[in-house]
Amino acid sequence: MSSSEFEAEHQTVLSTSDVASEKNPAEPTTATAASAPKDVADQCQGYTSASLASPAEPWQDINSSQADQEPLSEQPVTSPSPDGDPSQAVEAPYSCFTLWEKRFIVTGASLAAFFSPLTAQIYFPALTVLSEAFHVSESKINLTVTTYMIFQGVTPMFIGGFADTGGRRPAYVICFVIYIGANIGVALCQTYGSLLGLRCLQSAGSASTVALCQAVLADTITSGERGQYIGITILPIVLAPSLGPVLGGILSQYLGWRSIFWFLTIIASVTLILMLFFFPETCRQLVGDGSVRPHPIYKTLWQVIKDSRRKRKAKEANDSEQLHRITTSTSRKSVHKLSVNFGNPFDSVTILLEPLLGLLLLYSGIVFAGFYAISTAMSEQLKELYDFSEIEIGLMYLPMAGGSIVAALVVGKSINWNYQRHAKRLGMSLTRGRQDDLSNFPIERARLEVGLPLLALSTCVVFAWGWALQYKSSIAVPAVLMFLVGLGMVGFSNTSSVLIVDIYPGKAGAATAANNLTRCLIGAAATAVITPLIKGVGSGWAFTVFGFLYLLGAPLLFLIMKNGIKWRRQLTEKQMRKQARIEEKMSEDHGVAGISQDQGQPLQKVDSLAADQVPDALAEKGA
């Protein structure tokens, strides 16, 4: 097809889309790539031809100058419905990644998130050894756990906001560089003060990987499909609390406590190299559904190598057209120019002030506090009551892994089943690979109905744990209770994490950072008080306090289920009013038709199709 013929067809499709927009302005036409060169279309991960995905996405930048930026054959076009009815345009998939590509991406993000809980848990068997090595009390060594958790909560506020606008890959690189450097420092430190400070830096590097994992999940997976990926995203929560103490006990007992941090340095370095080579950018502000070409700095090294090979082959074949296309797709004239935006670190605090997420995160933090109280006190209690070695203490964490695996298998399927049950009850049609409209959907009830039985189990376990240790029961009793800790607490934790991403899909990084903030600050308080509390009133009454906190906070979940839709609607209206004011101000200052909500970059004069879509895109983004 010649360039003039393609341009004529492109204009015809745009005209058809304009008619559809006038006919039903509430449902803007969705555009997809009608055609694309094979050598570009087969590269979905990060730099394929830029298809126009859902108009609700603020990463759209369709303007009259686009033809000057890239060949006409690579410009996005609208795809009308097969029957020719422009009002029934084909809806673009939420993500262009294939099923196995999604699994690969989510698995990679989950393995990266493994370092945050692993670094906390691998440390526990060595607490007594560290107390002797640095000649300080156990309370002072426990303070290194408390400060670790404080930084674990605060750091994602900064990295999460940056990742939502500056990209997931740069955020991962920053995290791993800090983390690797801190591990080397801890392995070489000689004083208690340096240990305390470097543990804080270590936490700062690893903590945000959990928030980034949830953000990547929101980038690529729809709400209706999210449950089936729980088995993957739960890996850090499943493996770290069980494998971490075992590895820590073995390394500490046979190679010394410093070997723990050399081990973390090695595996973190390998992970960083693999991510640089193969993990694609998924931030929807930069790559949309995955088909928009990012700035070269966001490409994987594997993508850069493939571009270089294709360019060399085109030169050898003297294919000027192919060479021009490759050069254009790999040049700095990409759809998105490099623009580093560190975001607002206080977005996470603002999210906490919203009643819906504020109450949910508060109660999730209380549940997490019980989990950390058990984990922190367990090492000292098992050594004191049962005279366990470091390895034996580590092995006692293994039953938790079994419970967590069962939770992963049961909770994921249960979440999807309950979601589909509510959708069927409301007469809502579900399409695989499409993001459903949740504005009037009781997503809070669909998720928390699965979490409530797990919460009831967790409450019983907390009560039983304290009294089992109080009366020095058979070691089989704590082992069974650890299995139930994994099943109940980890299962509920994952259910609430999925709900958080459902409520804030556009700012998953900031929302998960807010989750980390509340969990870790409340958990830090729990680790600080649990040892003095046990010494003061005994294990039984100490954990009874946590059990009563679970019971007193449970009504908050029923309040969330009752008012969830209303609170989300109020939040949407608030965001739309705020965006309207920003758009009006920027229009007056720059004379433009719209503004990109997340990046704050004014759009150039847009064509008729994009002009119709911008208000709806902004409104849906606010939702």
N, C-alpha and C positions, 0 to 999 in steps of 0.2 A: 504494500500500500504506500503510495507516495505521501510526502509530508502534507501537501495541500489537501489530498483526500482525507487524510487522518484528521486534519484540523477542521475540515467541514463536518466530519462525523462528530468530532468533539463538541463543536458549537451546537449541532442538532441535539445532542444529548443534554447539554446544559439548558437549552431552551425548553426541552421536555421537562427537566427538573424544575425549572421556574414555574411552569404550569402546575406541577404537583405541589409546589410550595404555596402557590396562591389558592389552590383548591383545598388544601388541608394544612394550614400553617402550623398547626399543633404537632404535626408529624413530619419533621423535615426529612428530605430525601437523603438516604444513605448512599455513599459512593464507594465503589470498589474499583480496583484496576481492571479495566475491560481486557486489556492485553498488556503483555510485557515481554521484552526480549528474554529468551530462554536462559541466557547466561546471567541475567539479573534475577529473574523470577525464581530460579532454583536456589537462590541465596536468601532465605527468609530471615536468617538470624542477623538482623542489624542493618542490612544495606540493600535490600531488594527494592524494586521499583516502588515508589511511594504511593501506595493505595490510600485513598481517603476513607478512613474508617468512620466509626460512629460520630455523628455531628456533635455528640455530647462531649467530645474530647477537646480540650483547649489547645492541643498540639497542632491543630489544623492551621495552616498558614497559606491559604490559596489566594493569590493576588495577581494582579494584571502583569506584574513584572516577573512572574515565575518563568515565563518563556525565555527570559534573558538568563536564567540561572541554570536551566537544564534542557535537554532536547525535548521537543514536543512529544516524541514517542514515549517518554518516561513521565509525562505529567499525568496526574490522577484524573480519571473520568468517572462519570456516574454510570452505574449499571442499572438499567430499567428492569422491570419484572419480566419474566419469560413470556407472559401473555400480552405484553405491550401496555399494560395499565400503569401509567407513571405514578399513580397514588399507591401502588403496591410494590415499591422498589425493593430489590433484594437487599436484605440486611447483612452487613458485613459481619464476619465472625469477630468475637471479642478479642481473639488472638490468632495470628497467622501461624503460630508454631504448631507442629504436629503433636500427636499424643505423646510419642516417645521423646520429642524435644522438650515438651512441658515437663515430663518426668525427669529428664536429665537436668533441666534448669532448677526445678524445685529440690531435687536431690543435692545438687551442688550448693544451693543456698542453705539447706539443712545441715550439710556437713560443715559448712563454714560456721553456722550457728552453734555447732557442737562445742566450740572452744570456750564459750562463755560459761556454761554450767560445768564443763570439764575442769576448767581452771579453778573453779570454786571447790568442786568435790574431790579432786585428786589431792588436795591440800589437807583434808581432814585427818587421814591416818597419821600424818606427820606432825600434828599439833604438839603432842607430848615431846617428840624428838626435838622440835624447834624450840620449845620452852627450855630444854636442857642445853641446847647448842648456844642460845643467846643469853642464857642465865637470867631469864625473866619468868614471871609468874604465868600461869595458864590464862588468867584474865587478860594480861597484856597480849598474849598470842591470839586470844579470841578477838581482841580489838582489831587485828589485821583482817579478820573475817568481816567484822562490822564495817570498817572503812572500805573494804573491797565492795561490799554490797551498796554502800552509799554512792560510790562512783559508778557502780553498775546501773544505778537508777538515774543518775544525773547526766552522764555522758550521752546517752542516746537522744536527749533533747536537742543536742547540737548536731550530731551526725544524722539523726532521723530527718530533721528539717532540710539539711543539705542534700541528702539522698533523694528527697522528693522533687527537687528542682535541678540539682547538679549531677544527678545520675547515681545508679547503684554501684557501678564498677569503680569510679573514683572513691566512693565512700568505703568500699571494701579494701582498696589499696591503702588508704589512710589508716584504717583500723589495724590491718595486719602489720604494717610497718611499725606502728606504735607498740603493738603487742609483742612482736619478735624482739624489739629492742629492750622492752621491759623484762622479758624472760631471761635474756642474757645478763641483764643487770642483777636480777634476783639470784641467779645462779652464782654470781661472783661477789655478792654483798657480804660484808663482814660485821655489820652492826645492826641492832634492832631498829634504829631509826631509818636506815636505808631500806631494810626489809619492809617496814610500814609504808614508806613513800613509794617504793617500786611496786608493791602490791596494788596501790591505788592506780599507778600508771598502767599496770597490767590489766586491771579492770576496765580502765578507760579504753584500751585497745580492743578488748574482746566483747564488751557488753553490747555494743551496737549491732553485732552480727545477728542477734535474735530479732531485733526490730527490722533489720534488712531482709531477713528470711521471710517475715510476714509481708513486707512490702513487695518482694518479688512474687509471692503467692498472689497478692491482690493484682499485680500487673498482668498476670498470665492466666489466672483461673477465675471462672465465674462463681457467683454465690451458690448456684445449683450444683456445681461440680466440686466445691471446696471440701466436702466431707470425705471424698475418696482419696484425697491427698493428705489426710491427717496421718495416715500410716507412715508417710514420708517425713512430714514436718515434725512429727513427734519424736523422731530419732534422737535429737539432742537431749530431750527430756528423759527418754527411755534409757539411753546408753550412758550418758554422763554420770548420773547418780549411782549407777551400778558398776560400770567399768572404771570410772575415775578413782574411787577409793581402793579398788583391787590393784590397779596399776600403781597408785600412790603408795600402797602398803608394800608391794613387791620392790619397787624402786628404792623406797626409803630404807627398807630392812637390809637389802643386799648391796645397793650401790650408794647409799647415802641420800639425804634429802635434796642435795643440789642436783642430783641426776633427774629429779622430777622436772625441773625447769629446762634442763638441756633437752630432755625428751620433747617438751612442749615447743621448744625453739625449732627443732628439726621438723616435726609434723606440720607446724604452722608455715614454715618456709616452703615445704613441698606443696601445701594447699594453695598458697599464694601464687606459686609458679603455674599450677594447673589452672587456676582461675584467670590468670593473665592470658593464658593460651586459648582457653575454650569457653569461658563463661560470658555469654553475650549481655549487652546492655538491655534492660527490660523497662526502664522508667518510661511511662506512657507520655510524659511531658517531652521526651526526647525522641522516642522511636515509635510512638503510637501503639498499634497492635503488634509491633515487631517488624513491620514491613517498611517503615520510614528509615531512610539512610541517615545515620547519625554522623556527627563530626568524627573525623578519623581518630581522634584521641579516645573515643568510646569503643572503637572496634577491638575485637580480640586479636591477639597476635596471629592466630590461625587465619582469621579473615584477611589480615594484612598480607600474610604470605600467599594466600590464594589470589588476592588481587595482583600481587607482583608477578605470580606465575602466568596469570591470564594476560597481563599486559605484555610480558615477554613473548608469549606465544603469538599474540596479535602482531607484534613487531616483526617476528620471524616470518609470519604469513603475509606481511605487508597489507593487513586488513585495516585500512584507515578508519572505516566506520566503526568497527569493533573497538579499535584503540581509542577513538574519541569517546565512545560510550563508557569504557572502563575508566578513562582518565577523568571524565566528568563525575562518575559515581565515587571515585576515590579522592577527588580534589577537595579543597576546603570550601567549595561552593556546594556543600551538601544542603539538604533540606533545612537542617538546623545548624546555624553557626555556633561556634564555641562561646558559651556565655555561662560563667561560673556564678551561681547564686547560692549563698550559704543559708538562705531561708531565715526564718525567724525562730530562734531556739525556744522562745516562749510560747510557740504554738501548742506545745504539749501541755503547758500550764493552762492555757486558755481552754483546751479541750477538757481538762479536769473540772473546769467551772460549769460545763454543761451538765444538767442534771442526769441525763441518760448515762453517759460514759463515766461521769464522776461517781455515781453510786455503784456502778458495775465494777469500776476499778478499785474503789475503796473495799468492797467485799472480797474481790479477788486477792487483794493484798493481805487481808486478814487470813484467808485460807492458806496463802503462800507462807505467811508467818509461822503457822503451825508446822508446815513442811520443813522450814529451815530450822525451827527450834528442835525438832526431832533429829535432823541431820547433824546439827552442831553439837548437841549434848550426847549423841550416841557414842562417839569415840571415847570420851572420858568415862561414861557410865559402863560401857562394856569392859573397859580395861579394869575399872575399879570393882565391878560386881562379879565379872566372870574371868578376870585375869587373862584377857585376850591379847595376842600379839598384834602387830600392825597388819599382817596379812589376814589374820582371822577377823579383825575388825572390818577390813575391806571386803571380805567374803560375805559379811552380814548384809551388805548393801545389794547383793545379787538378787534376793527375792523381790526387791523393788523393781528390778528389770523385768521379771516375769509378770508382775502385776501391770506394769506399764505397757508391755507388749499386748496383753489381753485388752487393756484399755484402748490401744491403738486399733486393734481389730474390731472391737465392739462399737466404740464411740464413733469412728468414721462412718461406718455403715448406718448407725442409728441416726446420725445427724442428717445424712442424705435422705433416709427413709422418712424422717419426720418433716423435713422440708417439702418433700414431694406430697406427703399426706395433707399438709396445710394448703399447698397449691391446688391439689385436687378438690379439696373442700371449698375453696374459693372460686373454682372454675377457671383457674389460671393455667394457660398452656405453657409448657416448658419445652425449650429447644436446646439441645446439647450444643455447647459452645457459644451460646448467646447469654449476655448478662441480663437477668430479669429485672423488671421495674419493682423495687422494694418499697416504694413510697407508701403504699397501702397494704403491704404484706406484713404480717406479725412475725418478723424475723426473730425478735427477742423471745417470743414464746416458742418458736420452732427450735431454737438452740437451747434455751434454758430448761425446757421439758426433758431434755436428755441429761442435762447437768444436775438436776435436783436429786435424783437417786444416788448419783455419785457423791454429792455433797452430804447426804444423810449417812452414807457409808464412811466418809471421811470424819464426820463428827464422832461416830461411834469409835473409830480407830484411835482418835486423839485421847478420848477418855480412857480407853483400854490400855494404851501404851504406857501412860504414866503409872497406873496401878500395877501393871505387870512388872515393871522395873522396881516399883516400891516394895513389892513382896518377893523380889528375886525369883520369879517363876522359871520354869524350865526354858532353856534357850530356844526351844521350838516355838514358844508363844511369841517372843519378839520377831522371830523369823516369819511366822505367818502374818503378823501385823505389818511387817515391812512389805509383804506382798500386797496387802490391802491398801497400804499407803500409796503404792504405785498405781493400783487400780482406781482408787477413789480420788486422791488429790491430783495426780497427774491427769487423769481423765477429765476432771472438772476444770482444771487449769487450761487444758487444750480447748475445751468447749467455749470457755469465755474468750480465749484468744481469737477463735474463729468469729465470734460475734462482734468483737471489736473491729476486725477488718471489714465485716459486713456493714457496720454502721459508718465507717470512715474509709471507703475504698480509695478515694482520691488522695487521702493523706495517711496512707497506711503506716508510713514510717514514723510520722509524728504521733499517731494514735498508739502504736506499739511502744514508742518511747515513753508516752504517758503511762502506759501499762507497766513498763519496767520501773518507772519512777516510783509509783505507788507501791508496787510489790517489794522493791528492794529497800526503800526507806522503812516500810513497816517491818520487812524481814530483818533489816539491820537492827531495829529496836528489839526484835524478838531474840536475836543472837546475843545482844548485849545484856539482856535481863534473865535469860533462861538459866544460866549457871548459878548466879546469886539466888534466883528464885528456888531452884532445886535444893541448894544448900540451906535455904531459910525455911521452907515448908515441906520439902520432900518432893520426889518425882510425881507422886499421885496427885497432890493438890496443884502442883505447878502446871501440869498438862490439863487438869480440870479447868483451870482458868481459860486456856485456849479453847477448850470444848464449849464453854459457855459463850465465848466471843463468837464462835460459829453459830450458835443458836440465836443469839441476840441480833446478829446481822442478817439472818436468813430472810426476814420479811422484806428486805430491800429488793431481793430478786423478784418477789411477787409484785412489788410496786413497779419495777421495771417492765415486767410482762404486761401489766395493766395499762401503763401510760406510754409505752415505747413509741407507738405510732404517732401519738400526739406530740411528744417531745421531738421526734425526728422532723415532723412537719414544721414545728416552730423554728427548729434549727435551720431548715431549708429556707424558710421565709426570711429569716435573719440574714443568711448568707446572700440571698438574692437582692435584698435591699442594699446591703453593703456593696455588692458587685455593681449594682445599678449606679450608685453614687460614684464609684471609681470610674466606671465607663463614661459617665457624664462629664466628670472632671477631665479625664484624659481626652475626650472628644473636643472639649473646649480648648484645651491646651495645645493639642496637636492636630485637630481637625481630621480625625480618623474615624472609621466606622465602628471599630471595636477594639478590645484589648484582651491580650492573653492573661487570663486570671492568675495563673501560677507563676509565670515568668515575668510578668509585668512589662512585656515588650509591646509597644503599640503596633497594630497591624497597619499595613499599607492599604491604599484604596482597594477594596475587594470587588470581585465581580458579583453579578446578581445572585448567583447560587450561594456563594459564601455569605453575602449580606443577609440573606434570608435565614441562614443557619446560625449566625453568630448569637442572636438573643436566645435561641433555644439551647444552643450549646452551653451558654453561660448558665442558663436556668438549670439544665440537667446536671451540670458540673456542681452547682450549689447543692443539688439534691444528694 
